[in-house]
Amino acid sequence: MLAFGEGQMHLGTSGSRRLPNGLITRIWREFLRPYRRRLLLLFLSMVGTSALLVAPAPITGAVIDTIADGGEGARGRLNLLLLAFLVSKLAWAGMTIVQRWAQAWLGQYLILDLRRALFDHVQRMPLAFFTRTQTGALQSRMNNDVTGAEKAVTATLGTLLQNLVQAVVALALMSQLSWKLTLLALSVLPPFVFAGKRVGRQLQGLTRESMALKASMNTLIAERFNVAGALLIKLFGNLDAEASRFGDKAGKVADIGVRSAMTGKLFFSILSIVGGVGTALVYWIGGHIALTSQSLTAGEVLSFALLLGRAYSPINGLTSAPVEILTALVSFDRVFDVLDLPHEIADKPGAVALERPRGEVVFDHVWFAYPPAASLASLREDLGPDSSTPNPPVLRDLSFAALPGQTVALVGPSGAGKTTILSLVSRLYDVTSGKVRLDGHDVRDLTLASLSACVGVVSQDPHMFHDTVRANLRFARPDATGEDLVAACRAAQIHHVIANLPDGYDTVVGERGYRLSGGEKQRLAIARVLLKDPAIVVLDEATAHLDSESEAAVQEALSAALAGRTSLVIAHRLSTILHADQILVVAAGRIVERGTHSELVSGEGLYRDLCETQFAVTV
């Protein structure tokens, strides 16, 4: 049954999730209010089309009676009736054009607003959100659910208004002809109304289940159809297994599509049966009345039957209106699922912009543990049964300082916490306790925009968009001129490579830059950082997987990128950090050694062991 609780409303189906009370008010306030005039035009046009749709029925009956009666003036009356019939049809056609325009305009701009809101909100989510959320699930919210939300306004609610107007007009005209016959025709509706409600509840559950299944299928497509996923499948020879996995997911979508279609068809079949029974009763009883008492004419019986056909469908639509509305609002609810996710890392009230940064970085007794999944902003279906289990500390009482212009290198075994340290500088995560300071400011007191502007990152596998070389470079500085691009690329030792590409700087690099080699991508990423001109450069194993020739070119490019800037460098190849101002040896989330290369290599600690392992000699 349909139930409304305090603060929430839901359908009483097992396992169905409740919709928040006030959802319609929120939809109006956040998305529909700016379009209230066009929304009014849409509703008025719907009212007009509904009323005009009923108009031909009484005209048709009058035409029949005029022909049957004959007599003086019959031809004139017939001409006027036919003219009225044509005018009603022309008016209906014109009104439907207005309705369609208003519906299309409102629908498309509502979709635009929803997608803009979702995109802007999601891209501001912290990195932890993206590590837990499936790309396909987000794509489903951006596409399927946004489209469903638009249909809830322009189709579902509009249809309910049309049903109301059409039913009222049809019943009013039927009652004028014969209120007794009207009651008789309506007497066959209760079983149909009961069946319609059951079908409506089933369709609501099927709609939500279908959305979840489509999101799962879209996730698989997104993961397998990017270059990295496709390469992994080919290297492991799992083509048949992946085709089977996709077939299973697509098969479930197809199955629920068939169930939805058959459930809807059952509903309309019942409607046809009831409509047939009601029409037969009208013809039988109305015909007998016309033949005996003559209180009804043949034309009026025909008009009544036509009006009955215009009344049954909208009456049923109105009886199942609450279910249909809640079913349609499922899409809006899923959109708001995303929009309601909190921005856990955001500008705090009173945050200041860092101007003319010097590049001093200080870690002051920093502890950090990745938050448990239950405390992360996440879509409901992303949380697992162990989502509230606390995570152990990754960094433990960590303190160090990088002075302006210094190069500080982080070395140590995998999983020691080196990348986490660099993530805290960029505020991809916030510390659990302690402080990370930039030029004396706690990074949490700085605006994210100014913090981002003064930190440039070159990662182990830099990301390139499926766009031109020029567009990938200008991502760092949209107003960069062609001369700026060339200067940065010359400094990064990549200009000559770009110049030899088929379209030069207008060459499309392919998804994730797969048309470029690893060394070429690294140098392009360095050129991008040079365009950004940050005070601090973060290098996360930038030469870890390069051959000797590529590493030499990248190191030459890095010398330009690091000149005069504070540098935080993660290096597995110790040969690249021999001249660092300070080397921090990290193990199990702690700094276990610190000093220059010559100081550390003369000791008996982990750094000396790493050097002996890499250089295969005793140092």
Backbone torsions as a table, in degrees:
resi	resn	phi	psi	omega
1	MET	NA	163.1	178.5
2	LEU	-84.1	125.4	-175.8
3	ALA	-127.6	141.6	177.5
4	PHE	-122.7	115.6	177.6
5	GLY	-105.0	170.3	-179.6
6	GLU	-66.4	121.2	178.0
7	GLY	82.0	-9.0	-178.3
8	GLN	-146.1	158.8	171.8
9	MET	-137.3	144.7	-175.6
10	HIS	-156.3	165.9	171.9
11	LEU	-94.7	140.4	-174.9
12	GLY	-80.6	39.2	175.7
13	THR	-93.3	144.1	-178.3
14	SER	-62.6	134.0	177.5
15	GLY	80.2	-3.5	-179.1
16	SER	-79.8	141.1	-178.6
17	ARG	-87.4	142.0	-176.1
18	ARG	-74.4	144.5	174.2
19	LEU	-94.2	137.2	-177.0
20	PRO	-66.8	139.3	175.0
21	ASN	-67.5	146.4	-176.6
22	GLY	84.9	7.9	-178.8
23	LEU	-63.2	-43.0	-179.3
24	ILE	-64.3	-40.0	177.6
25	THR	-61.3	-40.5	-179.9
26	ARG	-67.6	-40.5	177.7
27	ILE	-59.2	-44.7	179.6
28	TRP	-63.3	-46.4	-174.8
29	ARG	-66.8	-41.4	-171.7
30	GLU	-91.8	-24.4	-172.5
31	PHE	-131.8	-30.3	-172.8
32	LEU	-97.2	-26.5	-175.9
33	ARG	-54.2	-42.3	-179.9
34	PRO	-62.7	-20.0	-176.7
35	TYR	-109.7	26.6	-173.1
36	ARG	-63.5	-32.2	-179.9
37	ARG	-69.0	-45.9	178.8
38	ARG	-69.5	-30.9	175.7
39	LEU	-65.3	-40.1	176.9
40	LEU	-64.2	-42.4	177.7
41	LEU	-61.0	-40.9	178.5
42	LEU	-62.0	-46.4	-177.9
43	PHE	-67.4	-39.8	178.1
44	LEU	-64.3	-39.9	178.3
45	SER	-66.7	-35.0	176.4
46	MET	-66.5	-40.5	176.3
47	VAL	-61.4	-44.0	179.9
48	GLY	-62.8	-46.1	-179.4
49	THR	-64.3	-36.9	-180.0
50	SER	-65.6	-45.5	-179.7
51	ALA	-65.4	-43.0	-179.1
52	LEU	-69.8	-23.9	177.9
53	LEU	-67.9	-30.3	-179.2
54	VAL	-83.2	-25.1	-172.0
55	ALA	-55.4	-40.5	-177.0
56	PRO	-61.8	-24.3	-175.8
57	ALA	-62.1	-55.3	178.8
58	PRO	-65.7	-31.3	177.7
59	ILE	-64.4	-41.6	179.2
60	THR	-60.6	-44.3	178.2
61	GLY	-61.6	-41.2	179.0
62	ALA	-64.7	-35.7	177.0
63	VAL	-62.9	-43.6	179.9
64	ILE	-61.9	-45.7	-178.8
65	ASP	-66.5	-36.6	179.1
66	THR	-64.3	-42.6	178.3
67	ILE	-65.6	-41.6	-177.5
68	ALA	-68.8	-39.2	-177.4
69	ASP	-73.3	-40.0	-176.2
70	GLY	63.2	-142.9	176.8
71	GLY	82.5	-179.6	-175.4
72	GLU	-69.1	134.2	179.2
73	GLY	82.8	2.5	-178.0
74	ALA	-63.6	-39.7	-178.6
75	ARG	-63.5	-41.8	179.4
76	GLY	-63.1	-46.0	178.6
77	ARG	-61.1	-39.9	-178.9
78	LEU	-63.3	-42.4	179.2
79	ASN	-61.9	-42.5	179.4
80	LEU	-65.0	-40.8	179.2
81	LEU	-64.0	-43.2	179.5
82	LEU	-66.8	-35.2	176.5
83	LEU	-65.0	-43.1	177.5
84	ALA	-61.8	-38.9	178.2
85	PHE	-60.9	-48.4	180.0
86	LEU	-63.6	-41.9	179.0
87	VAL	-61.7	-41.8	179.4
88	SER	-63.4	-38.9	179.1
89	LYS	-67.9	-42.5	178.7
90	LEU	-65.2	-42.1	178.5
91	ALA	-63.5	-40.9	178.0
92	TRP	-63.0	-42.8	179.4
93	ALA	-62.8	-43.7	178.8
94	GLY	-63.8	-40.2	-179.6
95	MET	-67.4	-36.3	178.6
96	THR	-66.0	-33.9	176.9
97	ILE	-65.3	-43.8	177.2
98	VAL	-61.8	-44.0	179.6
99	GLN	-60.9	-45.1	-178.0
100	ARG	-64.5	-40.0	178.4
101	TRP	-63.4	-48.5	-179.5
102	ALA	-62.2	-39.6	-179.8
103	GLN	-65.3	-45.1	-179.2
104	ALA	-66.4	-45.0	-178.4
105	TRP	-63.4	-50.3	-178.5
106	LEU	-63.0	-42.8	-178.6
107	GLY	-62.9	-46.5	-176.8
108	GLN	-68.5	-38.5	-179.5
109	TYR	-77.1	-25.7	171.8
110	LEU	-67.7	-42.7	175.4
111	ILE	-59.3	-44.3	179.0
112	LEU	-58.2	-47.0	-179.0
113	ASP	-64.4	-41.9	-180.0
114	LEU	-64.1	-44.5	-179.0
115	ARG	-66.9	-40.4	176.8
116	ARG	-60.8	-45.2	-179.2
117	ALA	-62.9	-43.8	179.5
118	LEU	-64.5	-47.3	-178.0
119	PHE	-61.3	-46.4	-178.4
120	ASP	-64.0	-40.2	-178.1
121	HIS	-69.1	-45.2	-175.7
122	VAL	-66.1	-41.0	-177.1
123	GLN	-68.2	-15.6	176.5
124	ARG	-92.1	0.2	178.5
125	MET	-71.0	152.5	179.4
126	PRO	-68.7	163.2	-177.1
127	LEU	-59.3	-33.7	-179.2
128	ALA	-59.4	-31.3	178.3
129	PHE	-62.7	-42.9	-177.0
130	PHE	-74.1	-23.8	177.2
131	THR	-73.9	-17.9	-178.4
132	ARG	-108.8	-19.7	-172.2
133	THR	-98.6	133.4	178.8
134	GLN	-75.4	134.8	-179.9
135	THR	-59.0	-41.3	-179.1
136	GLY	-62.6	-34.7	178.4
137	ALA	-65.0	-41.2	177.4
138	LEU	-66.9	-40.5	178.0
139	GLN	-62.1	-36.1	178.2
140	SER	-64.8	-40.5	177.8
141	ARG	-65.0	-38.5	-177.9
142	MET	-71.6	-26.6	-175.3
143	ASN	-109.5	-72.2	-173.9
144	ASN	-62.1	-46.9	-174.8
145	ASP	-73.1	-35.7	176.7
146	VAL	-64.2	-43.2	177.3
147	THR	-64.1	-39.8	177.5
148	GLY	-64.5	-37.5	178.0
149	ALA	-64.9	-40.5	178.0
150	GLU	-62.1	-42.1	179.8
151	LYS	-66.5	-29.3	177.9
152	ALA	-60.2	-34.9	-179.1
153	VAL	-85.3	-53.3	-170.9
154	THR	-82.4	-22.8	-177.4
155	ALA	-109.3	-62.4	-173.3
156	THR	-63.0	-56.0	-179.2
157	LEU	-65.3	-36.9	176.8
158	GLY	-63.9	-41.0	179.0
159	THR	-63.8	-38.7	178.5
160	LEU	-63.7	-39.2	177.2
161	LEU	-64.7	-44.0	178.3
162	GLN	-61.7	-41.4	178.3
163	ASN	-60.0	-43.1	-178.6
164	LEU	-61.5	-49.5	-178.5
165	VAL	-64.1	-45.3	-177.0
166	GLN	-63.9	-42.2	-179.3
167	ALA	-66.2	-43.0	-179.0
168	VAL	-63.1	-46.9	-178.5
169	VAL	-64.8	-44.6	-177.9
170	ALA	-64.1	-45.0	-179.4
171	LEU	-67.0	-36.8	178.5
172	ALA	-62.7	-45.2	178.9
173	LEU	-67.3	-38.4	178.5
174	MET	-63.6	-41.9	-178.9
175	SER	-65.1	-33.8	177.3
176	GLN	-64.3	-35.2	179.9
177	LEU	-75.1	-47.7	-179.7
178	SER	-167.3	107.4	-180.0
179	TRP	-70.0	-30.1	177.6
180	LYS	-66.1	-45.3	179.3
181	LEU	-65.9	-31.5	177.6
182	THR	-64.8	-45.1	178.3
183	LEU	-63.4	-38.9	178.9
184	LEU	-63.4	-43.2	-179.0
185	ALA	-65.7	-33.7	-179.7
186	LEU	-78.9	-15.5	-176.7
187	SER	-66.3	-20.4	-178.8
188	VAL	-87.2	-0.9	-174.0
189	LEU	-79.0	-34.7	-173.4
190	PRO	-51.4	-47.3	177.9
191	PRO	-60.0	-37.2	-179.4
192	PHE	-67.8	-40.0	179.2
193	VAL	-63.0	-42.2	179.2
194	PHE	-61.7	-45.8	179.2
195	ALA	-64.0	-38.4	-179.9
196	GLY	-63.3	-38.2	178.3
197	LYS	-65.8	-42.0	178.6
198	ARG	-62.5	-44.2	179.3
199	VAL	-64.0	-40.4	178.9
200	GLY	-61.1	-42.3	177.9
201	ARG	-63.6	-40.4	178.4
202	GLN	-63.9	-40.4	-179.9
203	LEU	-65.7	-33.9	178.2
204	GLN	-63.1	-46.7	178.3
205	GLY	-64.3	-41.2	179.3
206	LEU	-65.0	-35.0	179.3
207	THR	-62.9	-47.9	-179.8
208	ARG	-65.3	-42.6	179.2
209	GLU	-63.6	-39.2	178.6
210	SER	-63.7	-40.2	178.6
211	MET	-62.2	-43.1	-180.0
212	ALA	-64.9	-41.4	179.8
213	LEU	-66.6	-39.5	178.0
214	LYS	-66.1	-37.7	177.4
215	ALA	-62.5	-41.5	178.2
216	SER	-63.8	-41.7	178.4
217	MET	-65.4	-42.1	179.3
218	ASN	-64.1	-34.9	177.7
219	THR	-62.3	-45.9	179.4
220	LEU	-61.7	-41.8	179.3
221	ILE	-61.7	-46.7	-177.4
222	ALA	-62.2	-39.0	-177.9
223	GLU	-75.0	-35.3	-176.2
224	ARG	-87.1	-21.8	-175.3
225	PHE	-98.3	1.3	168.8
226	ASN	-83.9	164.6	-171.4
227	VAL	-61.2	-43.7	-177.9
228	ALA	-62.9	-43.6	179.1
229	GLY	-65.3	-44.0	179.0
230	ALA	-62.2	-40.3	179.0
231	LEU	-64.1	-43.3	-179.5
232	LEU	-61.7	-42.3	-180.0
233	ILE	-62.5	-43.8	-178.6
234	LYS	-67.7	-40.4	-178.0
235	LEU	-66.4	-33.0	-179.9
236	PHE	-95.1	-1.4	176.1
237	GLY	63.7	35.4	-175.6
238	ASN	-99.5	30.2	-175.3
239	LEU	-60.0	-47.7	-177.9
240	ASP	-66.3	-40.6	-179.5
241	ALA	-65.0	-40.6	179.9
242	GLU	-69.8	-38.0	176.6
243	ALA	-62.0	-39.3	178.8
244	SER	-67.5	-41.0	179.4
245	ARG	-63.0	-43.6	178.0
246	PHE	-65.5	-39.9	178.7
247	GLY	-59.2	-39.1	178.3
248	ASP	-62.3	-47.0	-178.9
249	LYS	-66.9	-44.8	179.4
250	ALA	-65.4	-33.3	178.0
251	GLY	-64.4	-38.9	177.5
252	LYS	-65.4	-38.1	176.5
253	VAL	-63.4	-42.1	179.1
254	ALA	-64.5	-42.5	-179.0
255	ASP	-60.5	-46.1	-178.1
256	ILE	-71.9	-26.6	173.6
257	GLY	-64.0	-40.7	178.1
258	VAL	-66.1	-42.7	179.5
259	ARG	-61.9	-41.3	178.8
260	SER	-64.6	-43.8	-179.0
261	ALA	-63.3	-42.7	-178.5
262	MET	-70.4	-35.4	176.8
263	THR	-64.0	-43.6	177.4
264	GLY	-65.8	-38.0	179.3
265	LYS	-66.7	-37.1	176.3
266	LEU	-59.5	-41.8	179.5
267	PHE	-60.4	-48.7	-177.7
268	PHE	-71.4	-26.9	175.1
269	SER	-66.6	-42.8	176.6
270	ILE	-61.6	-41.3	178.0
271	LEU	-59.6	-42.7	-179.8
272	SER	-64.5	-40.3	180.0
273	ILE	-64.5	-48.8	-179.6
274	VAL	-62.4	-42.6	178.5
275	GLY	-61.0	-39.8	178.2
276	GLY	-65.5	-43.3	179.1
277	VAL	-63.4	-45.9	-179.2
278	GLY	-62.7	-42.8	180.0
279	THR	-65.2	-40.9	178.0
280	ALA	-61.4	-41.5	178.3
281	LEU	-62.9	-40.8	179.6
282	VAL	-62.8	-47.2	-179.8
283	TYR	-63.7	-40.4	-176.2
284	TRP	-70.0	-55.2	-176.9
285	ILE	-72.0	-43.8	179.1
286	GLY	-63.2	-37.6	177.5
287	GLY	-63.6	-42.7	177.1
288	HIS	-62.2	-40.2	178.6
289	ILE	-62.8	-43.4	-179.8
290	ALA	-64.0	-35.0	-177.6
291	LEU	-77.9	-29.9	-173.4
292	THR	-98.5	-68.4	-174.2
293	SER	-84.8	-18.5	-179.1
294	GLN	59.9	23.4	174.2
295	SER	-77.0	-14.2	173.7
296	LEU	-124.3	140.5	175.2
297	THR	-93.0	168.1	178.3
298	ALA	-60.9	-41.2	179.3
299	GLY	-64.5	-37.1	179.2
300	GLU	-68.8	-36.1	175.5
301	VAL	-62.4	-43.7	178.5
302	LEU	-64.8	-43.0	177.8
303	SER	-60.3	-42.6	-179.8
304	PHE	-61.2	-44.6	-179.9
305	ALA	-63.5	-41.1	178.8
306	LEU	-66.3	-40.1	177.9
307	LEU	-65.4	-35.9	179.0
308	LEU	-61.4	-41.6	176.8
309	GLY	-61.8	-32.4	178.5
310	ARG	-79.4	-11.9	-175.9
311	ALA	-99.4	-37.6	-173.3
312	TYR	-58.6	-51.4	-176.0
313	SER	-61.9	-49.1	179.5
314	PRO	-66.7	-32.0	177.7
315	ILE	-62.6	-43.6	177.7
316	ASN	-63.8	-40.2	178.4
317	GLY	-59.1	-36.3	179.7
318	LEU	-72.3	-35.5	179.9
319	THR	-68.0	-31.4	178.9
320	SER	-99.0	13.8	-175.9
321	ALA	-57.0	-46.2	-179.2
322	PRO	-58.5	-42.1	179.6
323	VAL	-64.6	-43.9	-178.4
324	GLU	-65.3	-38.8	179.0
325	ILE	-63.8	-48.1	-179.0
326	LEU	-64.3	-36.6	176.8
327	THR	-62.3	-43.9	180.0
328	ALA	-66.9	-33.6	-177.4
329	LEU	-74.9	-9.8	175.9
330	VAL	-55.1	-42.5	-178.7
331	SER	-63.8	-44.5	177.4
332	PHE	-61.9	-39.9	179.9
333	ASP	-61.2	-41.0	179.9
334	ARG	-69.7	-33.7	174.7
335	VAL	-65.3	-44.2	179.5
336	PHE	-68.7	-23.8	172.1
337	ASP	-51.7	-43.7	-178.3
338	VAL	-76.9	-46.3	-176.7
339	LEU	-65.1	-22.0	-179.7
340	ASP	-88.1	-6.7	177.9
341	LEU	-65.8	129.9	-176.1
342	PRO	-74.3	145.7	172.0
343	HIS	-83.4	94.2	-173.2
344	GLU	-68.5	-27.8	175.0
345	ILE	-114.8	106.4	-175.1
346	ALA	-150.2	170.3	176.8
347	ASP	-64.9	125.2	176.5
348	LYS	-78.7	157.9	176.6
349	PRO	-56.8	130.4	179.7
350	GLY	83.3	10.4	178.3
351	ALA	-60.8	142.9	-176.5
352	VAL	-109.3	151.0	176.3
353	ALA	-87.8	131.8	179.3
354	LEU	-82.4	115.6	-178.5
355	GLU	-106.2	141.8	-179.4
356	ARG	47.5	60.5	-178.1
357	PRO	-62.6	141.6	177.3
358	ARG	-90.8	-29.8	177.2
359	GLY	100.9	21.0	176.8
360	GLU	-82.8	126.1	-179.6
361	VAL	-119.1	127.4	-179.7
362	VAL	-130.9	127.1	170.1
363	PHE	-101.5	122.5	-173.8
364	ASP	-117.8	96.0	177.9
365	HIS	49.6	55.3	-175.8
366	VAL	-84.8	128.2	168.0
367	TRP	-115.4	143.9	178.4
368	PHE	-150.6	133.5	171.3
369	ALA	-133.7	135.9	177.6
370	TYR	-63.1	132.6	-176.7
371	PRO	-65.2	147.5	175.7
372	PRO	-62.5	154.3	-174.7
373	ALA	-57.5	-35.9	-176.0
374	ALA	-65.5	-23.5	-179.4
375	SER	-92.3	-5.0	179.6
376	LEU	-86.6	147.0	170.1
377	ALA	-63.8	122.4	-175.3
378	SER	-157.4	151.9	172.6
379	LEU	-66.3	149.2	-172.7
380	ARG	-54.4	-42.3	-173.5
381	GLU	-76.4	-5.9	-177.6
382	ASP	-83.7	-17.0	-175.4
383	LEU	-83.2	132.9	-179.4
384	GLY	-96.3	179.5	-177.8
385	PRO	-66.6	-23.1	-179.4
386	ASP	-102.7	26.3	-169.6
387	SER	-68.6	-15.3	-178.1
388	SER	-100.6	2.8	-178.6
389	THR	-69.1	124.0	-179.5
390	PRO	-64.7	147.8	176.4
391	ASN	-95.9	146.1	179.2
392	PRO	-70.9	157.4	178.7
393	PRO	-61.5	138.5	175.6
394	VAL	-95.7	-36.8	175.7
395	LEU	-117.7	139.7	-174.2
396	ARG	-130.1	108.6	174.3
397	ASP	48.4	57.8	-172.6
398	LEU	-98.9	126.6	-179.7
399	SER	-136.9	134.3	172.0
400	PHE	-167.7	168.1	178.7
401	ALA	-135.7	138.9	172.3
402	ALA	-116.9	113.1	-178.1
403	LEU	-77.8	158.3	-179.2
404	PRO	-54.1	129.5	178.2
405	GLY	86.1	-8.3	-179.6
406	GLN	-80.3	156.1	171.0
407	THR	-110.1	118.5	178.6
408	VAL	-114.3	123.1	-177.1
409	ALA	-105.4	141.9	176.7
410	LEU	-112.9	124.1	177.6
411	VAL	-130.3	163.0	179.5
412	GLY	148.5	173.5	-177.9
413	PRO	-68.0	161.7	176.9
414	SER	-61.5	141.1	180.0
415	GLY	82.3	8.2	-178.1
416	ALA	-77.2	-21.5	179.2
417	GLY	115.1	12.9	-175.7
418	LYS	-65.4	-49.1	-179.6
419	THR	-64.8	-33.9	177.7
420	THR	-62.4	-39.2	178.3
421	ILE	-58.7	-47.1	-179.4
422	LEU	-66.4	-33.5	178.8
423	SER	-64.5	-31.4	179.8
424	LEU	-72.5	-29.7	177.9
425	VAL	-64.2	-43.1	179.5
426	SER	-81.2	-2.8	-177.9
427	ARG	59.1	40.0	169.0
428	LEU	-71.1	-26.1	171.7
429	TYR	-135.3	159.7	174.4
430	ASP	-103.9	147.1	-178.6
431	VAL	-63.9	153.4	174.1
432	THR	-77.5	-42.0	172.5
433	SER	-153.7	165.9	-173.6
434	GLY	86.1	-169.6	-177.6
435	LYS	-141.9	146.5	166.5
436	VAL	-110.8	120.4	-176.4
437	ARG	-110.6	142.1	174.6
438	LEU	-124.6	114.4	-175.1
439	ASP	52.5	39.2	177.0
440	GLY	86.7	-8.2	-179.6
441	HIS	-98.5	135.2	168.0
442	ASP	-61.6	128.3	-176.0
443	VAL	-59.3	-22.4	178.4
444	ARG	-74.2	-14.3	178.0
445	ASP	-93.7	-2.9	-179.1
446	LEU	-99.2	151.6	174.2
447	THR	-68.0	144.6	-179.3
448	LEU	-62.5	-35.1	-178.8
449	ALA	-64.5	-43.9	-179.3
450	SER	-71.7	-33.9	176.9
451	LEU	-65.2	-43.7	178.7
452	SER	-63.5	-35.8	-177.1
453	ALA	-67.1	-27.5	-175.5
454	CYS	-100.6	3.8	178.3
455	VAL	-125.0	124.1	175.3
456	GLY	-115.1	138.4	-174.1
457	VAL	-122.7	133.6	168.7
458	VAL	-120.1	112.7	-175.0
459	SER	-93.8	175.9	179.2
460	GLN	-63.0	-38.2	178.5
461	ASP	-129.5	80.8	-174.7
462	PRO	-62.6	139.9	-177.4
463	HIS	-84.4	136.0	173.2
464	MET	-122.1	136.0	177.8
465	PHE	-78.1	155.5	177.3
466	HIS	-74.1	77.4	-175.0
467	ASP	-154.8	-173.4	-178.3
468	THR	-75.7	163.4	174.1
469	VAL	-58.1	-42.3	-179.2
470	ARG	-59.9	-46.5	-178.6
471	ALA	-65.6	-38.8	178.7
472	ASN	-65.5	-36.2	177.9
473	LEU	-71.4	-44.1	-177.4
474	ARG	-71.2	-6.9	173.9
475	PHE	-59.9	-30.7	178.8
476	ALA	-78.8	-33.2	-179.0
477	ARG	-150.2	93.0	-173.6
478	PRO	-58.0	-26.1	-177.0
479	ASP	-91.8	9.0	-178.4
480	ALA	-64.4	136.2	178.1
481	THR	-83.2	170.3	176.2
482	GLY	-59.5	-38.2	178.4
483	GLU	-64.5	-38.0	177.4
484	ASP	-62.1	-42.2	-179.3
485	LEU	-63.3	-46.0	-178.8
486	VAL	-63.2	-43.9	-179.3
487	ALA	-61.1	-44.2	179.6
488	ALA	-64.7	-40.8	-178.4
489	CYS	-70.9	-33.1	174.9
490	ARG	-65.0	-44.3	178.7
491	ALA	-63.1	-32.3	-179.6
492	ALA	-88.6	6.2	177.3
493	GLN	60.5	37.8	-178.2
494	ILE	-127.7	-7.3	-176.4
495	HIS	-60.7	-43.6	-178.0
496	HIS	-63.5	-31.2	177.5
497	VAL	-69.6	-45.2	-179.7
498	ILE	-63.9	-40.7	-178.2
499	ALA	-61.6	-27.4	-179.3
500	ASN	-91.0	-1.2	176.0
501	LEU	-72.0	156.7	-176.0
502	PRO	-52.5	-42.6	-178.7
503	ASP	-117.3	21.0	178.5
504	GLY	58.0	-129.9	-178.7
505	TYR	-71.1	-10.5	177.7
506	ASP	-97.9	12.4	176.8
507	THR	-76.0	132.6	176.9
508	VAL	-78.4	127.1	-173.0
509	VAL	-83.0	-10.1	-178.2
510	GLY	86.8	165.8	-178.4
511	GLU	-60.7	128.6	-178.5
512	ARG	58.4	18.3	176.8
513	GLY	72.8	29.1	-174.5
514	TYR	-70.2	-10.3	175.4
515	ARG	-80.0	-7.2	178.8
516	LEU	-108.4	152.1	175.3
517	SER	-74.9	169.6	-180.0
518	GLY	-60.3	-43.4	179.1
519	GLY	-66.7	-36.7	178.8
520	GLU	-67.3	-39.5	176.7
521	LYS	-64.3	-40.6	180.0
522	GLN	-62.0	-44.0	-179.2
523	ARG	-68.9	-35.0	175.7
524	LEU	-65.3	-38.0	177.2
525	ALA	-66.4	-36.2	177.3
526	ILE	-66.7	-41.3	176.7
527	ALA	-60.5	-37.5	179.0
528	ARG	-63.9	-40.1	178.2
529	VAL	-68.4	-37.7	177.8
530	LEU	-62.5	-38.0	176.2
531	LEU	-63.9	-36.3	179.7
532	LYS	-69.3	-33.0	177.8
533	ASP	56.8	58.9	-179.2
534	PRO	-84.7	162.4	176.0
535	ALA	-79.9	-25.1	-177.8
536	ILE	-125.2	132.7	176.7
537	VAL	-116.2	128.9	178.8
538	VAL	-109.8	123.3	179.0
539	LEU	-116.0	113.6	-178.4
540	ASP	-103.6	88.8	178.4
541	GLU	53.1	48.8	-172.7
542	ALA	-66.3	-19.5	-179.6
543	THR	-119.8	17.9	-171.2
544	ALA	-62.4	-37.1	-172.2
545	HIS	-116.6	26.3	-178.3
546	LEU	-100.3	150.9	173.8
547	ASP	-75.4	172.9	-173.1
548	SER	-61.1	-41.3	-178.7
549	GLU	-66.3	-44.9	179.2
550	SER	-66.1	-38.3	-179.9
551	GLU	-63.3	-39.2	179.8
552	ALA	-63.4	-41.8	179.1
553	ALA	-66.1	-40.9	-179.9
554	VAL	-67.7	-39.9	179.2
555	GLN	-63.4	-39.0	176.4
556	GLU	-63.3	-39.9	177.3
557	ALA	-66.3	-37.9	-178.6
558	LEU	-66.0	-32.0	-179.8
559	SER	-60.1	-34.5	176.6
560	ALA	-75.0	-38.0	-177.6
561	ALA	-69.2	-31.6	-173.8
562	LEU	-93.0	-12.2	-175.5
563	ALA	-59.1	121.6	176.8
564	GLY	75.3	6.4	-178.6
565	ARG	-117.2	152.2	171.0
566	THR	-72.6	133.5	-175.2
567	SER	-126.6	129.9	172.1
568	LEU	-114.3	118.5	-168.7
569	VAL	-125.9	126.3	167.2
570	ILE	-95.9	126.9	-177.0
571	ALA	-137.7	126.3	169.6
572	HIS	-87.9	-30.4	176.4
573	ARG	-88.6	106.2	-173.5
574	LEU	-68.1	-19.2	179.0
575	SER	-63.9	-20.4	-177.3
576	THR	-85.0	-7.3	-175.5
577	ILE	-125.9	19.8	-177.3
578	LEU	-60.6	-28.0	-175.8
579	HIS	-105.2	17.0	178.0
580	ALA	-64.6	145.5	178.6
581	ASP	-66.5	-31.8	179.8
582	GLN	-150.8	135.3	177.3
583	ILE	-116.2	126.6	177.3
584	LEU	-107.4	123.8	177.8
585	VAL	-97.3	116.9	-174.0
586	VAL	-108.9	132.7	176.3
587	ALA	-146.5	129.9	178.0
588	ALA	53.4	38.3	174.8
589	GLY	79.6	8.3	178.8
590	ARG	-124.9	154.4	172.0
591	ILE	-87.1	112.7	-175.7
592	VAL	-98.2	-19.2	175.9
593	GLU	-149.2	153.5	174.5
594	ARG	-153.9	147.0	179.9
595	GLY	154.8	-171.4	174.8
596	THR	-85.0	172.4	179.8
597	HIS	-59.6	-46.9	-177.0
598	SER	-65.0	-34.7	179.3
599	GLU	-70.4	-41.8	-175.6
600	LEU	-74.8	-37.6	-176.2
601	VAL	-71.4	-19.8	178.4
602	SER	-84.2	-7.3	179.2
603	GLY	-89.1	-166.9	-178.0
604	GLU	-121.0	28.7	-172.9
605	GLY	-100.7	-162.1	-176.2
606	LEU	-64.3	-36.5	-178.2
607	TYR	-62.8	-42.9	178.1
608	ARG	-61.3	-40.6	178.1
609	ASP	-62.8	-40.8	179.6
610	LEU	-64.4	-41.4	178.9
611	CYS	-63.5	-43.4	-179.5
612	GLU	-64.4	-35.1	179.0
613	THR	-69.3	-44.6	-175.9
614	GLN	-74.6	-41.1	-175.7
615	PHE	-90.7	-5.2	175.8
616	ALA	57.3	27.5	175.9
617	VAL	-139.6	159.6	175.2
618	THR	-83.0	124.4	-177.4
619	VAL	-104.3	NA	NA
